[in-house]
């Protein structure tokens, strides 16, 4: 998979907070932002799967 460039304009205070979060985790700002986006995407897809499963009448954990 190739990479693409995404350019963002963010508020200085927000960038400082992002830098702090990234530093605490020993990550670059770029890596921190990408991982955050990936995690958010996963959470959204997972919740969608749970919702679709519940529509079928399946509850987790099965009792």
Number of C-alpha atoms within 10 A of each C-alpha: 3 3 5 6 5 5 6 6 6 9 8 9 9 10 13 13 11 17 18 14 16 17 13 9 10 11 15 14 17 12 12 18 16 12 13 12 12 12 12 12 12 12 12 12 12 12 12 12 12 14 13 12 13 12 10 8 8 12 12 9 5 5 4
